Protein backbone atom coordinates (compact mmCIF):
# COMPACT_ATOMS: atom_id res chain seq x y z
CA UNK A 1 0.00 0.00 0.00
CA UNK A 2 1.62 3.24 -1.20
CA UNK A 3 0.19 6.62 -0.08
CA UNK A 4 0.47 9.27 -2.83
CA UNK A 5 -0.44 12.96 -2.97
CA UNK A 6 -4.07 12.54 -4.13
CA UNK A 7 -4.76 8.82 -3.83
CA UNK A 8 -3.71 5.51 -2.33
CA UNK A 9 -2.06 2.91 -4.58
CA UNK A 10 -2.44 -0.80 -3.83
CA UNK A 11 -0.22 -3.18 -5.82
CA UNK A 12 -0.14 -6.97 -5.83
CA UNK A 13 3.08 -8.70 -6.86
CA UNK A 14 3.53 -12.33 -7.81
CA UNK A 15 6.65 -14.13 -9.03
CA UNK A 16 8.66 -10.90 -8.58
CA UNK A 17 6.48 -8.89 -10.97
CA UNK A 18 3.51 -6.59 -10.44
CA UNK A 19 0.26 -8.43 -11.17
CA UNK A 20 -2.25 -5.62 -10.62
CA UNK A 21 -2.46 -2.10 -9.26
CA UNK A 22 -5.55 -0.39 -7.86
CA UNK A 23 -5.90 3.34 -7.14
CA UNK A 24 -8.14 4.36 -4.23
CA UNK A 25 -9.39 7.87 -3.48
CA UNK A 26 -7.60 9.85 -0.83
CA UNK A 27 -10.79 10.26 1.21
CA UNK A 28 -10.38 6.77 2.67
CA UNK A 29 -6.99 7.85 4.02
CA UNK A 30 -8.20 8.80 7.55
CA UNK A 31 -9.40 5.21 8.18
CA UNK A 32 -6.29 3.75 6.58
CA UNK A 33 -4.05 6.09 8.57
CA UNK A 34 -5.63 5.03 11.84
CA UNK A 35 -5.09 1.38 11.00
CA UNK A 36 -1.48 2.00 10.05
CA UNK A 37 -0.83 3.94 13.25
CA UNK A 38 -2.07 0.94 15.19
CA UNK A 39 0.09 -1.43 13.15
CA UNK A 40 3.18 0.74 13.61
CA UNK A 41 2.62 0.80 17.37
CA UNK A 42 2.33 -2.98 17.42
CA UNK A 43 5.50 -3.37 15.35
CA UNK A 44 7.51 -0.71 17.14
CA UNK A 45 9.49 -3.27 19.12
CA UNK A 46 9.97 -5.36 15.99
CA UNK A 47 12.03 -2.79 14.06
CA UNK A 48 9.09 -1.99 11.82
CA UNK A 49 8.42 -5.61 10.91
CA UNK A 50 6.22 -8.42 12.18
CA UNK A 51 4.71 -11.77 11.23
CA UNK A 52 1.31 -13.40 11.65
CA UNK A 53 0.33 -16.98 10.82
CA UNK A 54 -2.81 -18.38 9.22
CA UNK A 55 -4.03 -21.73 7.84
CA UNK A 56 -6.30 -22.79 4.99
CA UNK A 57 -7.26 -26.07 3.37
CA UNK A 58 -7.19 -27.20 -0.25
CA UNK A 59 -9.22 -30.23 -1.34
CA UNK A 60 -9.09 -32.46 -4.41
CA UNK A 61 -11.32 -35.36 -5.47
CA UNK A 62 -10.86 -38.05 -8.10
CA UNK A 63 -11.32 -41.79 -8.70
CA UNK A 64 -13.41 -42.08 -5.57
CA UNK A 65 -10.70 -40.59 -3.36
CA UNK A 66 -10.72 -37.31 -1.53
CA UNK A 67 -7.52 -35.61 -0.48
CA UNK A 68 -7.15 -32.54 1.69
CA UNK A 69 -3.96 -30.65 2.41
CA UNK A 70 -3.72 -27.94 5.03
CA UNK A 71 -1.53 -25.02 4.02
CA UNK A 72 0.20 -22.79 6.53
CA UNK A 73 1.24 -19.25 5.71
CA UNK A 74 3.09 -16.47 7.43
CA UNK A 75 2.33 -12.86 6.57
CA UNK A 76 5.27 -10.53 7.19
CA UNK A 77 4.30 -6.86 7.51
CA UNK A 78 6.72 -3.97 7.01
CA UNK A 79 6.05 -0.25 7.47
CA UNK A 80 8.08 2.76 6.39
CA UNK A 81 7.29 6.41 7.07
CA UNK A 82 7.16 8.48 3.86
CA UNK A 83 6.23 12.11 3.17
CA UNK A 84 2.58 11.27 2.37
CA UNK A 85 2.10 8.55 4.98
CA UNK A 86 3.16 5.02 5.84
CA UNK A 87 4.27 2.74 3.02
CA UNK A 88 3.13 -0.77 3.96
CA UNK A 89 4.32 -4.05 2.48
CA UNK A 90 2.96 -7.50 3.37
CA UNK A 91 4.67 -10.68 2.19
CA UNK A 92 2.80 -13.97 2.32
CA UNK A 93 5.01 -17.06 2.66
CA UNK A 94 3.59 -20.57 2.32
CA UNK A 95 5.41 -22.52 5.04
CA UNK A 96 3.49 -25.77 4.59
CA UNK A 97 6.32 -27.15 2.42
CA UNK A 98 8.46 -27.34 5.53
CA UNK A 99 6.02 -29.51 7.50
CA UNK A 100 6.35 -32.98 5.98
CA UNK A 101 9.04 -35.66 5.68
CA UNK A 102 9.25 -35.11 1.92
CA UNK A 103 9.65 -31.33 2.22
CA UNK A 104 13.44 -31.21 1.93
CA UNK A 105 13.52 -33.33 -1.21
CA UNK A 106 10.59 -31.39 -2.68
CA UNK A 107 12.29 -28.04 -2.24
CA UNK A 108 15.77 -29.13 -3.30
CA UNK A 109 14.71 -31.31 -6.23
CA UNK A 110 11.32 -30.34 -7.58
CA UNK A 111 9.65 -32.78 -9.94
CA UNK A 112 9.32 -31.86 -13.61
CA UNK A 113 12.02 -29.21 -13.85
CA UNK A 114 14.46 -29.65 -10.95
CA UNK A 115 16.41 -26.55 -9.89
CA UNK A 116 19.57 -28.69 -9.72
CA UNK A 117 20.78 -31.12 -12.33
CA UNK A 118 21.62 -34.65 -11.19
CA UNK A 119 25.33 -33.96 -10.73
CA UNK A 120 24.86 -30.75 -8.73
CA UNK A 121 22.15 -32.38 -6.64
CA UNK A 122 24.51 -35.27 -5.89
CA UNK A 123 27.25 -32.85 -4.85
CA UNK A 124 24.80 -30.87 -2.71
CA UNK A 125 23.40 -33.91 -0.91
CA UNK A 126 26.83 -35.44 -0.35
CA UNK A 127 28.16 -32.20 1.15
CA UNK A 128 25.27 -31.52 3.53
CA UNK A 129 25.59 -35.01 5.01
CA UNK A 130 29.23 -34.46 6.02
CA UNK A 131 29.87 -34.21 9.76
CA UNK A 132 31.55 -30.80 9.61
CA UNK A 133 32.48 -27.98 7.28
CA UNK A 134 31.14 -24.70 5.91
CA UNK A 135 28.33 -24.57 3.32
CA UNK A 136 27.57 -21.10 1.94
CA UNK A 137 24.78 -19.86 -0.34
CA UNK A 138 25.22 -16.65 -2.31
CA UNK A 139 22.96 -14.38 -4.29
CA UNK A 140 21.07 -11.09 -4.11
CA UNK A 141 18.19 -10.43 -1.73
CA UNK A 142 15.12 -12.42 -2.75
CA UNK A 143 17.00 -15.11 -4.68
CA UNK A 144 15.70 -17.98 -2.54
CA UNK A 145 18.82 -18.59 -0.45
CA UNK A 146 16.87 -19.03 2.79
CA UNK A 147 14.42 -21.45 1.17
CA UNK A 148 17.29 -23.64 -0.03
CA UNK A 149 18.88 -23.55 3.43
CA UNK A 150 15.63 -24.56 5.10
CA UNK A 151 15.23 -27.36 2.56
CA UNK A 152 18.72 -28.64 3.40
CA UNK A 153 17.94 -28.55 7.13
CA UNK A 154 14.64 -30.35 6.60
CA UNK A 155 16.41 -33.00 4.53
CA UNK A 156 19.05 -33.48 7.22
CA UNK A 157 16.48 -33.77 10.01
CA UNK A 158 14.62 -36.56 8.28
CA UNK A 159 17.73 -38.42 7.12
CA UNK A 160 19.94 -38.40 10.22
CA UNK A 161 18.35 -36.16 12.87
CA UNK A 162 20.54 -34.38 15.38
CA UNK A 163 20.62 -31.11 17.31
CA UNK A 164 20.03 -28.25 14.86
CA UNK A 165 20.19 -24.61 16.00
CA UNK A 166 19.68 -21.55 13.79
CA UNK A 167 20.46 -17.85 14.27
CA UNK A 168 18.26 -15.69 12.04
CA UNK A 169 17.23 -12.09 11.44
CA UNK A 170 14.28 -12.55 11.21
CA UNK A 171 12.97 -16.14 11.44
CA UNK A 172 11.36 -16.72 8.04
CA UNK A 173 10.09 -20.30 8.39
CA UNK A 174 9.09 -21.93 11.66
CA UNK A 175 10.55 -25.43 12.00
CA UNK A 176 9.14 -27.46 14.93
CA UNK A 177 12.20 -29.71 15.31
CA UNK A 178 14.77 -26.89 15.17
CA UNK A 179 15.88 -24.51 17.92
CA UNK A 180 15.57 -21.11 16.24
CA UNK A 181 17.10 -17.94 17.69
CA UNK A 182 16.05 -14.52 16.42
CA UNK A 183 18.49 -11.63 16.44
CA UNK A 184 17.21 -8.48 18.15
CA UNK A 185 19.35 -5.34 17.89
CA UNK A 186 17.16 -3.62 20.50
CA UNK A 187 18.33 -6.18 23.07
CA UNK A 188 21.87 -5.99 21.65
CA UNK A 189 21.81 -9.64 20.56
CA UNK A 190 24.09 -9.96 17.52
CA UNK A 191 24.95 -12.98 15.38
CA UNK A 192 28.35 -13.25 17.08
CA UNK A 193 26.94 -13.15 20.64
CA UNK A 194 24.22 -15.66 19.82
CA UNK A 195 26.74 -18.01 18.19
CA UNK A 196 29.01 -18.01 21.24
CA UNK A 197 26.08 -19.08 23.39
CA UNK A 198 24.91 -21.68 20.87
CA UNK A 199 28.24 -23.51 20.82
CA UNK A 200 27.78 -24.33 24.52
CA UNK A 201 24.66 -26.38 23.64
CA UNK A 202 26.57 -28.97 21.58
CA UNK A 203 24.77 -28.55 18.22
CA UNK A 204 25.40 -30.92 15.31
CA UNK A 205 24.28 -28.39 12.69
CA UNK A 206 24.30 -24.59 12.88
CA UNK A 207 22.54 -22.28 10.44
CA UNK A 208 23.51 -18.60 10.43
CA UNK A 209 21.15 -16.29 8.58
CA UNK A 210 23.99 -14.22 7.10
CA UNK A 211 27.71 -13.71 7.64
CA UNK A 212 27.94 -9.93 7.85
CA UNK A 213 31.29 -9.24 9.49
CA UNK A 214 34.66 -10.72 10.42
CA UNK A 215 33.60 -11.63 13.95
CA UNK A 216 30.70 -13.76 12.73
CA UNK A 217 32.88 -15.31 10.01
CA UNK A 218 35.58 -16.27 12.53
CA UNK A 219 33.08 -17.94 14.86
CA UNK A 220 31.52 -19.83 11.91
CA UNK A 221 34.96 -21.07 10.84
CA UNK A 222 35.91 -22.09 14.38
CA UNK A 223 32.62 -23.96 14.73
CA UNK A 224 33.25 -25.90 11.52
CA UNK A 225 36.82 -26.66 12.64
CA UNK A 226 35.54 -28.11 15.92
CA UNK A 227 33.22 -30.64 14.31
CA UNK A 228 30.06 -28.72 13.39
CA UNK A 229 28.32 -28.46 10.03
CA UNK A 230 27.66 -24.74 9.44
CA UNK A 231 25.25 -23.27 6.89
CA UNK A 232 25.08 -19.58 6.06
CA UNK A 233 24.67 -16.98 3.29
CA UNK A 234 26.81 -14.28 1.70
CA UNK A 235 26.24 -11.58 -0.87
CA UNK A 236 28.51 -12.33 -3.84
CA UNK A 237 27.89 -12.56 -7.60
CA UNK A 238 29.40 -16.03 -8.10
CA UNK A 239 29.97 -19.15 -6.04
CA UNK A 240 33.76 -18.83 -6.37
CA UNK A 241 33.43 -15.22 -5.19
CA UNK A 242 32.76 -16.58 -1.68
CA UNK A 243 36.50 -17.13 -1.26
CA UNK A 244 37.30 -13.54 -2.26
CA UNK A 245 34.58 -12.14 0.01
CA UNK A 246 35.74 -14.09 3.06
CA UNK A 247 39.33 -13.02 2.41
CA UNK A 248 38.20 -9.38 2.12
CA UNK A 249 36.54 -9.72 5.52
CA UNK A 250 39.92 -10.68 6.98
CA UNK A 251 39.86 -14.48 7.14
CA UNK A 252 43.18 -16.20 6.49
CA UNK A 253 43.27 -18.23 3.24
CA UNK A 254 44.36 -21.41 5.07
CA UNK A 255 41.26 -21.20 7.32
CA UNK A 256 38.98 -20.82 4.30
CA UNK A 257 40.69 -23.78 2.62
CA UNK A 258 40.31 -25.92 5.74
CA UNK A 259 36.60 -25.27 6.28
CA UNK A 260 34.83 -24.40 3.02
CA UNK A 261 33.11 -27.46 1.56
CA UNK A 262 30.54 -26.01 -0.84
CA UNK A 263 29.45 -22.64 -2.19
CA UNK A 264 26.17 -22.36 -4.10
CA UNK A 265 25.24 -19.31 -6.19
CA UNK A 266 21.51 -18.92 -6.80
CA UNK A 267 19.13 -16.74 -8.79
CA UNK A 268 15.37 -16.94 -9.35
CA UNK A 269 13.71 -16.66 -12.76
CA UNK A 270 10.08 -16.95 -13.73
CA UNK A 271 8.94 -20.33 -15.01
CA UNK A 272 7.04 -20.45 -18.31
CA UNK A 273 3.52 -21.82 -18.44
CA UNK A 274 3.71 -25.11 -20.37
CA UNK A 275 0.21 -24.65 -21.76
CA UNK A 276 0.76 -21.44 -23.71
CA UNK A 277 4.51 -20.94 -24.22
CA UNK A 278 5.40 -19.94 -27.79
CA UNK A 279 8.48 -21.37 -29.57
CA UNK A 280 10.84 -19.29 -31.69
CA UNK A 281 14.43 -19.38 -32.93
CA UNK A 282 17.22 -17.69 -31.00
CA UNK A 283 18.84 -14.99 -33.11
CA UNK A 284 22.58 -14.63 -33.66
CA UNK A 285 22.61 -11.31 -31.78
CA UNK A 286 20.87 -12.88 -28.77
CA UNK A 287 23.23 -15.85 -28.76
CA UNK A 288 26.21 -13.48 -28.87
CA UNK A 289 24.73 -11.48 -25.99
CA UNK A 290 24.69 -14.65 -23.91
CA UNK A 291 28.29 -15.41 -24.85
CA UNK A 292 27.23 -18.60 -26.68
CA UNK A 293 27.23 -17.86 -30.45
CA UNK A 294 27.07 -21.59 -31.19
CA UNK A 295 23.46 -21.85 -29.97
CA UNK A 296 22.09 -19.38 -32.56
CA UNK A 297 19.07 -20.87 -34.32
CA UNK A 298 18.14 -23.16 -31.42
CA UNK A 299 14.53 -23.18 -30.27
CA UNK A 300 13.62 -21.08 -27.25
CA UNK A 301 10.24 -20.10 -25.85
CA UNK A 302 8.41 -16.88 -25.05
CA UNK A 303 5.47 -16.31 -22.71
CA UNK A 304 1.94 -16.63 -24.07
CA UNK A 305 -1.46 -16.19 -22.46
CA UNK A 306 -4.02 -18.75 -21.33
CA UNK A 307 -6.49 -19.52 -18.55
CA UNK A 308 -4.02 -21.79 -16.73
CA UNK A 309 -1.65 -18.90 -15.96
CA UNK A 310 -4.36 -16.18 -15.76
CA UNK A 311 -2.93 -14.56 -18.89
CA UNK A 312 0.50 -13.91 -17.36
CA UNK A 313 2.48 -16.52 -19.29
CA UNK A 314 4.35 -17.67 -16.18
CA UNK A 315 3.62 -20.06 -13.32
CA UNK A 316 5.92 -19.74 -10.35
CA UNK A 317 9.68 -19.39 -10.32
CA UNK A 318 12.66 -21.71 -10.54
CA UNK A 319 16.22 -21.41 -9.26
CA UNK A 320 19.34 -21.11 -11.38
CA UNK A 321 22.13 -22.93 -9.55
CA UNK A 322 25.94 -22.89 -9.59
CA UNK A 323 27.73 -25.34 -7.27
CA UNK A 324 31.38 -24.77 -6.38
CA UNK A 325 32.59 -27.76 -4.36
CA UNK A 326 36.02 -27.79 -2.73
CA UNK A 327 38.11 -30.92 -3.12
CA UNK A 328 41.79 -31.28 -2.18
CA UNK A 329 43.05 -29.51 -5.30
CA UNK A 330 40.71 -26.54 -4.78
CA UNK A 331 41.61 -26.32 -1.09
CA UNK A 332 45.30 -26.18 -2.05
CA UNK A 333 44.61 -23.36 -4.53
CA UNK A 334 42.65 -21.39 -1.92
CA UNK A 335 45.41 -21.85 0.64
CA UNK A 336 47.93 -20.50 -1.87
CA UNK A 337 45.81 -17.39 -2.44
CA UNK A 338 44.34 -18.23 -5.86
CA UNK A 339 42.24 -15.51 -7.49
CA UNK A 340 38.54 -15.84 -8.32
CA UNK A 341 39.38 -16.18 -12.04
CA UNK A 342 41.71 -19.11 -11.29
CA UNK A 343 39.03 -20.83 -9.21
CA UNK A 344 36.44 -20.38 -11.99
CA UNK A 345 38.90 -21.84 -14.52
CA UNK A 346 39.42 -24.81 -12.21
CA UNK A 347 35.65 -25.32 -11.99
CA UNK A 348 35.43 -25.40 -15.80
CA UNK A 349 38.29 -27.93 -15.95
CA UNK A 350 36.31 -30.14 -13.55
CA UNK A 351 33.24 -29.79 -15.81
CA UNK A 352 31.22 -27.91 -13.20
CA UNK A 353 28.23 -26.00 -14.55
CA UNK A 354 28.44 -22.25 -13.96
CA UNK A 355 25.40 -20.05 -13.41
CA UNK A 356 25.15 -19.09 -17.10
CA UNK A 357 25.46 -22.75 -18.16
CA UNK A 358 22.51 -23.71 -15.95
CA UNK A 359 20.51 -20.69 -17.15
CA UNK A 360 21.05 -21.50 -20.83
CA UNK A 361 20.18 -25.15 -20.20
CA UNK A 362 16.85 -24.19 -18.64
CA UNK A 363 16.20 -21.64 -21.43
CA UNK A 364 16.76 -24.22 -24.18
CA UNK A 365 14.59 -26.71 -22.28
CA UNK A 366 11.70 -24.24 -22.41
CA UNK A 367 11.60 -23.68 -18.65
CA UNK A 368 12.28 -19.93 -18.83
CA UNK A 369 12.85 -17.19 -21.40
CA UNK A 370 15.85 -15.46 -22.93
CA UNK A 371 14.89 -12.17 -21.29
CA UNK A 372 14.66 -13.76 -17.83
CA UNK A 373 18.14 -15.26 -18.23
CA UNK A 374 19.59 -11.97 -19.42
CA UNK A 375 18.13 -10.09 -16.46
CA UNK A 376 19.20 -12.67 -13.84
CA UNK A 377 22.75 -13.60 -14.85
CA UNK A 378 25.73 -11.37 -15.57
CA UNK A 379 27.45 -12.25 -18.86
CA UNK A 380 31.26 -12.20 -18.64
C-alpha positions in Angstrom: 0.0 0.0 0.0 1.6 3.2 -1.2 0.2 6.6 -0.1 0.5 9.3 -2.8 -0.4 13.0 -3.0 -4.1 12.5 -4.1 -4.8 8.8 -3.8 -3.7 5.5 -2.3 -2.1 2.9 -4.6 -2.4 -0.8 -3.8 -0.2 -3.2 -5.8 -0.1 -7.0 -5.8 3.1 -8.7 -6.9 3.5 -12.3 -7.8 6.7 -14.1 -9.0 8.7 -10.9 -8.6 6.5 -8.9 -11.0 3.5 -6.6 -10.4 0.3 -8.4 -11.2 -2.3 -5.6 -10.6 -2.5 -2.1 -9.3 -5.6 -0.4 -7.9 -5.9 3.3 -7.1 -8.1 4.4 -4.2 -9.4 7.9 -3.5 -7.6 9.9 -0.8 -10.8 10.3 1.2 -10.4 6.8 2.7 -7.0 7.9 4.0 -8.2 8.8 7.6 -9.4 5.2 8.2 -6.3 3.8 6.6 -4.1 6.1 8.6 -5.6 5.0 11.8 -5.1 1.4 11.0 -1.5 2.0 10.1 -0.8 3.9 13.2 -2.1 0.9 15.2 0.1 -1.4 13.1 3.2 0.7 13.6 2.6 0.8 17.4 2.3 -3.0 17.4 5.5 -3.4 15.4 7.5 -0.7 17.1 9.5 -3.3 19.1 10.0 -5.4 16.0 12.0 -2.8 14.1 9.1 -2.0 11.8 8.4 -5.6 10.9 6.2 -8.4 12.2 4.7 -11.8 11.2 1.3 -13.4 11.7 0.3 -17.0 10.8 -2.8 -18.4 9.2 -4.0 -21.7 7.8 -6.3 -22.8 5.0 -7.3 -26.1 3.4 -7.2 -27.2 -0.3 -9.2 -30.2 -1.3 -9.1 -32.5 -4.4 -11.3 -35.4 -5.5 -10.9 -38.1 -8.1 -11.3 -41.8 -8.7 -13.4 -42.1 -5.6 -10.7 -40.6 -3.4 -10.7 -37.3 -1.5 -7.5 -35.6 -0.5 -7.1 -32.5 1.7 -4.0 -30.7 2.4 -3.7 -27.9 5.0 -1.5 -25.0 4.0 0.2 -22.8 6.5 1.2 -19.3 5.7 3.1 -16.5 7.4 2.3 -12.9 6.6 5.3 -10.5 7.2 4.3 -6.9 7.5 6.7 -4.0 7.0 6.0 -0.3 7.5 8.1 2.8 6.4 7.3 6.4 7.1 7.2 8.5 3.9 6.2 12.1 3.2 2.6 11.3 2.4 2.1 8.6 5.0 3.2 5.0 5.8 4.3 2.7 3.0 3.1 -0.8 4.0 4.3 -4.0 2.5 3.0 -7.5 3.4 4.7 -10.7 2.2 2.8 -14.0 2.3 5.0 -17.1 2.7 3.6 -20.6 2.3 5.4 -22.5 5.0 3.5 -25.8 4.6 6.3 -27.1 2.4 8.5 -27.3 5.5 6.0 -29.5 7.5 6.4 -33.0 6.0 9.0 -35.7 5.7 9.3 -35.1 1.9 9.7 -31.3 2.2 13.4 -31.2 1.9 13.5 -33.3 -1.2 10.6 -31.4 -2.7 12.3 -28.0 -2.2 15.8 -29.1 -3.3 14.7 -31.3 -6.2 11.3 -30.3 -7.6 9.7 -32.8 -9.9 9.3 -31.9 -13.6 12.0 -29.2 -13.9 14.5 -29.6 -10.9 16.4 -26.6 -9.9 19.6 -28.7 -9.7 20.8 -31.1 -12.3 21.6 -34.6 -11.2 25.3 -34.0 -10.7 24.9 -30.7 -8.7 22.1 -32.4 -6.6 24.5 -35.3 -5.9 27.3 -32.9 -4.8 24.8 -30.9 -2.7 23.4 -33.9 -0.9 26.8 -35.4 -0.4 28.2 -32.2 1.1 25.3 -31.5 3.5 25.6 -35.0 5.0 29.2 -34.5 6.0 29.9 -34.2 9.8 31.6 -30.8 9.6 32.5 -28.0 7.3 31.1 -24.7 5.9 28.3 -24.6 3.3 27.6 -21.1 1.9 24.8 -19.9 -0.3 25.2 -16.7 -2.3 23.0 -14.4 -4.3 21.1 -11.1 -4.1 18.2 -10.4 -1.7 15.1 -12.4 -2.7 17.0 -15.1 -4.7 15.7 -18.0 -2.5 18.8 -18.6 -0.4 16.9 -19.0 2.8 14.4 -21.5 1.2 17.3 -23.6 0.0 18.9 -23.5 3.4 15.6 -24.6 5.1 15.2 -27.4 2.6 18.7 -28.6 3.4 17.9 -28.6 7.1 14.6 -30.3 6.6 16.4 -33.0 4.5 19.1 -33.5 7.2 16.5 -33.8 10.0 14.6 -36.6 8.3 17.7 -38.4 7.1 19.9 -38.4 10.2 18.3 -36.2 12.9 20.5 -34.4 15.4 20.6 -31.1 17.3 20.0 -28.2 14.9 20.2 -24.6 16.0 19.7 -21.6 13.8 20.5 -17.9 14.3 18.3 -15.7 12.0 17.2 -12.1 11.4 14.3 -12.6 11.2 13.0 -16.1 11.4 11.4 -16.7 8.0 10.1 -20.3 8.4 9.1 -21.9 11.7 10.5 -25.4 12.0 9.1 -27.5 14.9 12.2 -29.7 15.3 14.8 -26.9 15.2 15.9 -24.5 17.9 15.6 -21.1 16.2 17.1 -17.9 17.7 16.1 -14.5 16.4 18.5 -11.6 16.4 17.2 -8.5 18.1 19.3 -5.3 17.9 17.2 -3.6 20.5 18.3 -6.2 23.1 21.9 -6.0 21.7 21.8 -9.6 20.6 24.1 -10.0 17.5 24.9 -13.0 15.4 28.4 -13.3 17.1 26.9 -13.1 20.6 24.2 -15.7 19.8 26.7 -18.0 18.2 29.0 -18.0 21.2 26.1 -19.1 23.4 24.9 -21.7 20.9 28.2 -23.5 20.8 27.8 -24.3 24.5 24.7 -26.4 23.6 26.6 -29.0 21.6 24.8 -28.5 18.2 25.4 -30.9 15.3 24.3 -28.4 12.7 24.3 -24.6 12.9 22.5 -22.3 10.4 23.5 -18.6 10.4 21.1 -16.3 8.6 24.0 -14.2 7.1 27.7 -13.7 7.6 27.9 -9.9 7.8 31.3 -9.2 9.5 34.7 -10.7 10.4 33.6 -11.6 14.0 30.7 -13.8 12.7 32.9 -15.3 10.0 35.6 -16.3 12.5 33.1 -17.9 14.9 31.5 -19.8 11.9 35.0 -21.1 10.8 35.9 -22.1 14.4 32.6 -24.0 14.7 33.2 -25.9 11.5 36.8 -26.7 12.6 35.5 -28.1 15.9 33.2 -30.6 14.3 30.1 -28.7 13.4 28.3 -28.5 10.0 27.7 -24.7 9.4 25.3 -23.3 6.9 25.1 -19.6 6.1 24.7 -17.0 3.3 26.8 -14.3 1.7 26.2 -11.6 -0.9 28.5 -12.3 -3.8 27.9 -12.6 -7.6 29.4 -16.0 -8.1 30.0 -19.1 -6.0 33.8 -18.8 -6.4 33.4 -15.2 -5.2 32.8 -16.6 -1.7 36.5 -17.1 -1.3 37.3 -13.5 -2.3 34.6 -12.1 0.0 35.7 -14.1 3.1 39.3 -13.0 2.4 38.2 -9.4 2.1 36.5 -9.7 5.5 39.9 -10.7 7.0 39.9 -14.5 7.1 43.2 -16.2 6.5 43.3 -18.2 3.2 44.4 -21.4 5.1 41.3 -21.2 7.3 39.0 -20.8 4.3 40.7 -23.8 2.6 40.3 -25.9 5.7 36.6 -25.3 6.3 34.8 -24.4 3.0 33.1 -27.5 1.6 30.5 -26.0 -0.8 29.4 -22.6 -2.2 26.2 -22.4 -4.1 25.2 -19.3 -6.2 21.5 -18.9 -6.8 19.1 -16.7 -8.8 15.4 -16.9 -9.3 13.7 -16.7 -12.8 10.1 -17.0 -13.7 8.9 -20.3 -15.0 7.0 -20.5 -18.3 3.5 -21.8 -18.4 3.7 -25.1 -20.4 0.2 -24.6 -21.8 0.8 -21.4 -23.7 4.5 -20.9 -24.2 5.4 -19.9 -27.8 8.5 -21.4 -29.6 10.8 -19.3 -31.7 14.4 -19.4 -32.9 17.2 -17.7 -31.0 18.8 -15.0 -33.1 22.6 -14.6 -33.7 22.6 -11.3 -31.8 20.9 -12.9 -28.8 23.2 -15.9 -28.8 26.2 -13.5 -28.9 24.7 -11.5 -26.0 24.7 -14.7 -23.9 28.3 -15.4 -24.9 27.2 -18.6 -26.7 27.2 -17.9 -30.4 27.1 -21.6 -31.2 23.5 -21.8 -30.0 22.1 -19.4 -32.6 19.1 -20.9 -34.3 18.1 -23.2 -31.4 14.5 -23.2 -30.3 13.6 -21.1 -27.2 10.2 -20.1 -25.8 8.4 -16.9 -25.0 5.5 -16.3 -22.7 1.9 -16.6 -24.1 -1.5 -16.2 -22.5 -4.0 -18.7 -21.3 -6.5 -19.5 -18.5 -4.0 -21.8 -16.7 -1.7 -18.9 -16.0 -4.4 -16.2 -15.8 -2.9 -14.6 -18.9 0.5 -13.9 -17.4 2.5 -16.5 -19.3 4.3 -17.7 -16.2 3.6 -20.1 -13.3 5.9 -19.7 -10.3 9.7 -19.4 -10.3 12.7 -21.7 -10.5 16.2 -21.4 -9.3 19.3 -21.1 -11.4 22.1 -22.9 -9.6 25.9 -22.9 -9.6 27.7 -25.3 -7.3 31.4 -24.8 -6.4 32.6 -27.8 -4.4 36.0 -27.8 -2.7 38.1 -30.9 -3.1 41.8 -31.3 -2.2 43.1 -29.5 -5.3 40.7 -26.5 -4.8 41.6 -26.3 -1.1 45.3 -26.2 -2.1 44.6 -23.4 -4.5 42.6 -21.4 -1.9 45.4 -21.9 0.6 47.9 -20.5 -1.9 45.8 -17.4 -2.4 44.3 -18.2 -5.9 42.2 -15.5 -7.5 38.5 -15.8 -8.3 39.4 -16.2 -12.0 41.7 -19.1 -11.3 39.0 -20.8 -9.2 36.4 -20.4 -12.0 38.9 -21.8 -14.5 39.4 -24.8 -12.2 35.7 -25.3 -12.0 35.4 -25.4 -15.8 38.3 -27.9 -15.9 36.3 -30.1 -13.5 33.2 -29.8 -15.8 31.2 -27.9 -13.2 28.2 -26.0 -14.6 28.4 -22.2 -14.0 25.4 -20.1 -13.4 25.2 -19.1 -17.1 25.5 -22.7 -18.2 22.5 -23.7 -16.0 20.5 -20.7 -17.1 21.1 -21.5 -20.8 20.2 -25.1 -20.2 16.8 -24.2 -18.6 16.2 -21.6 -21.4 16.8 -24.2 -24.2 14.6 -26.7 -22.3 11.7 -24.2 -22.4 11.6 -23.7 -18.6 12.3 -19.9 -18.8 12.9 -17.2 -21.4 15.8 -15.5 -22.9 14.9 -12.2 -21.3 14.7 -13.8 -17.8 18.1 -15.3 -18.2 19.6 -12.0 -19.4 18.1 -10.1 -16.5 19.2 -12.7 -13.8 22.7 -13.6 -14.9 25.7 -11.4 -15.6 27.5 -12.3 -18.9 31.3 -12.2 -18.6 
